[in-house]
Amino acid sequence: MQKPFFSVIIPTYNRRNYLKIAIESILAQDFKSYELIIVDDGSKDGTDAYLKQLGYDKYCRYVYQENKGPAAARNSGIRKAKGEYICFLDSDDRFVHYKLSVAHEYIQEHPDYRIFHTEELWYRDGSYLAQKECHAKPEGHCFEQALSLCCVSLSTAVVHQSVFDTVGMFDETFHSCEDYDFWLRALQMFPIKLIPQYLTIKDGGRKDQQSQKYFGMDRFRVAAIQKVLPTLDDTLKEKALHELITKGTIYAKGARKRGKQSEADSYVAIVHEAKEQLKCLASRK
């Protein structure tokens, strides 16, 4: 069998009722050099039987694992992938039918890039959701943009296998914001190319989504910044420290309001240490 150009990875956990739309958006692609990998992260809703019932098991590789979270599910898919480029698709999102053909065209036209992403349409509870100016898609060297918010949606991303060899895969200790952590590592080293077409459709607003499960997600972002700091040059480190101070301060205030004083104190200490590091950087200029 010829090696596929793309590996499309769909992680899923108890999303049987949404999978059909995601899978059919892949099977409808007009570019056929792809493989579809569905990683079932310990679903208890009969996902396996559902895929067999609809005959999808003939068109995809189904991987089951005990529940370990979205980072582990994506990593399992990456390890199984045979394609040169990896595409991720959340189980409640979908691709337009020509996404892979357009992505392939851009890859051929821009061989110096290893990471691509596309524009996307957002829906919440079935209604169109206009994106804010801060959500404008970046291009080029955009580590600074990635600090303030997760500026690359995984369901829009097309990533060369070599990127994971260079920066590592998703951190499985992160219960949320694992994509933020990954993009900090990747975008400090690789520029990103924007494909200026709306090729991914996202549907959100449900309580079962990861972003709805964890309160105070800035604690994960603070941890991600702390992790990447030793790898940065002084210019990027200064920007990262400023963002760490902002996010750490916000989280400390939130913890204090929730009556978690010891947790608030620990983040105040993190912020203090970041300010001291900024002073050290300033003294070297």
N, C-alpha and C positions, 0 to 999 in steps of 0.2 A: 504494500500500500504506500502511495506517495506521501511524503511528510506534509502535513497541513501547514499553511502559512500562518493561520491564526489558531490559537486555542482560546475558546470562550468558556470562562469558568463562572458557573452559577452556584454560589453557596446558598443553602436553604436550611431552615429550621422551622418545622410546623407551619409551612407556607403552602400546603397542597392546593389551596383554593386560588392562589395567585400564580403558581408555577406555569400553568398552561399558556398564559399570555406571554410570559418571558420566553418560554421554550419555542413557541410558534414564531416569535419574532426572529429567532435565530434560524429556524428551519426554512423561513421565507427569504433568507438572504439571497441576493442575486450573485454573490461571490461565493463559490462553493468550496474553496480550499480552506476548510476549517474543521475543527473537531469541537464537539460540545461536551463539557465535563460538568456533571452535576454532583456537588459534594453535599451530601445529606449529613448535617451536623447533629445526628442523634434524634431525628424527628420521631414523634409518637403519634402522628396523625395519619399513618398509613401512606406516606409519600411513596414508598417503594412500590406497593401494590397499585397505587394510582398511576404511576408512570407505566407500569406494565399493562394496566387496563386500557390506557389510551395508545399503547404501542410506541411510546416515546423511547423505551429502552432499546429499540432497534437503531435509534439515531444518536444516542449519546452514551457516554461512559458514566455509569452511576457508581459513586464512591460513598460508602456509609462509614461513619465513624461515631464513636461516643461523643456526646456533647462537650465541646471544648471552646466554643465561641467562634465568631466570624473570622478572626485572624487565623486561627488554626485551620478552619475550613478552606480559606483561600490558599493557605500554604500547601495544604494537601493537593489542591488543584494544580498549583504551580509545579509541584513535584511530579505529578502525573503528565503534565503537558508536554506535547511533542512539537507544538507550533513554534515558529520563530518569534512571533509576537503574541502577547497575552492580552486578552480583553476580559474585563470583569463585568458582570451584569448581576445586580441584585435581583432577587426572585420576584420582586414586585415592580420592577422596571422593565423597559423593552427598548429594542433597537428599531429604527426605521429600516425598511427592507434593503436599502442600499448602503447601510453604514459600512459594512466591511469592504465593499468595492471602492467607496470613496476613501476610506482609510488606506487601502492598498495603493491607491493612486498617489496619495500624499506621501506615503512612505517611499515610493519610487522616485518622487520628485524632490524629496528632501532626505537624502541618504545620510546626512551628518547627524540627524536627530535619532534619538533612541526612545523618546517619550512623546506621545501625541495625545491630544484630547479634543473633544468636540463641544459645540454648544449643546444646550439641553433645554427641554420644555418641562416646566414643573406643574404638577397638579396636586391639589390637596383636597381630599374627600370628593374627588371627581370634578372639582372646579379649577380652572386655570389660575395659576399663581404667578403674578408678575415678579420678576427678579429685581432686586435693588441694585443701585450703582456699585455697591461694594462687592457684588457677586460677579462683576465683569470678569470674563475669563482671561487669565494672563498668558503671556507668550515670552519666550526667551529665558533669561536667567531670572527667576522669580522667587528665590528663597525668602526675600523680605515679605512679599505678599503672602507666602505660605505661613508665615509666623502669625499674622493677625487672625486668619481664619483658614479653614481647609479649602483652598482655592481650586483644587482639582477633584472633581467628583469621580469616584472609582468607576461608576457605570459609564463614564465618558472616556475613560483612559485606555490607551493602547500602548503597551510597554514591551520593549525588547527583552528577551530572556536575560541578556547580559547585564541589564540593570540590577536584577536580583542577585546575580553573581557578585556584583560590585558592592552594593549597599546592604545586602541581606533581604530577607523576606519580612513579613508582618510580625510584629512583636506579640507573641501569644500571651504575654502577661497583661496586656492592655485589654480590659473588658469593653472599652469604648475608645473612640478617637485613635484606633490603630491606623486608620488612613492618614490622619494628621501626622502621626509619628513617622510613618513611611515616607510621606512627601517631604518632611523636613530633611530626612537623610538623602533622599533622591535628588531633590531640587537644589541642594547646595553643590551638587556635582554635575548634574545634567540640565541643559536647557530643555524647554518644552515647546513643541510646535502646536499652535492652535489650528484646528480644522474649523473654519468659520461657517459651519452648517449645523442645523439642529438635527442631530442624528440619534439622540437618546431622549426618551420620554420617561420622566420620573413621577411616581405616584406616592404621596406621603400623607402624613397626618394621623397615622394609626398608632394605637397605644402599644402594639407589639414590636414597633421598630426600636432598634438599639438606642437611637437618640432620645427616645421617650422613657427608657428604662432607668437611666442613671442620672441622678441629680448632681449638679455641680461638676459638669464635665471638664471644667477648667483644671481640675486636679490632674486629669490625664494629660492635658496639654502642657501643664507645668512640668510633669515628669518627662514628657517628650523633649521639651527644651533642655532640661537638665542633662538628658542623655546625649544630646547632640553637641552641647557646648564644647567639650574637649576636642572636637574635630574641626572647629571653625577657626578661620583666621580672625585677626583682631577686629576688622571692619564688620564682619558678619556676627561675631561674638557680641559686639556692642549692641547691635540691633536686637539680637536674641535676648540679651539681658534686660533691655528695656521692656520687651514684650513679657518676659518672665515676671518682672516687677508688676506690670499691669494685671496679668492674669492671676498672679499669686495674691495680690492685694484684694482683688474681687472675690476670690475664693475664701480668703481669711474673713472678710466681712460677712459673707454668706454663712460660713461655719459659726461665726459668733452669734448671728441672728438665730441659728438653729439650736443654740445652747451648747455647742461643741467647742468649748473654750480651749481645751488642750490641742485640738486639731487646728483651731484658728491660730494658736500660738506657734505651732510648728510651721505654718505658712508665713507668719510674720518673720520667723527666723530665716526662712528661705529667701524672702524679699530682702531682708537685711544683708544676707550674704551676697546676693546679687548686686546690691548697691556698693558693697565693698569691692567686688570684682570690677565694677565700673570705675571706681576711683583708681584702682591699680592700672586699668587700661589707659585712663586719662594721664596718669603719671608717666607713661611710656611714650606719650606723643611728643 
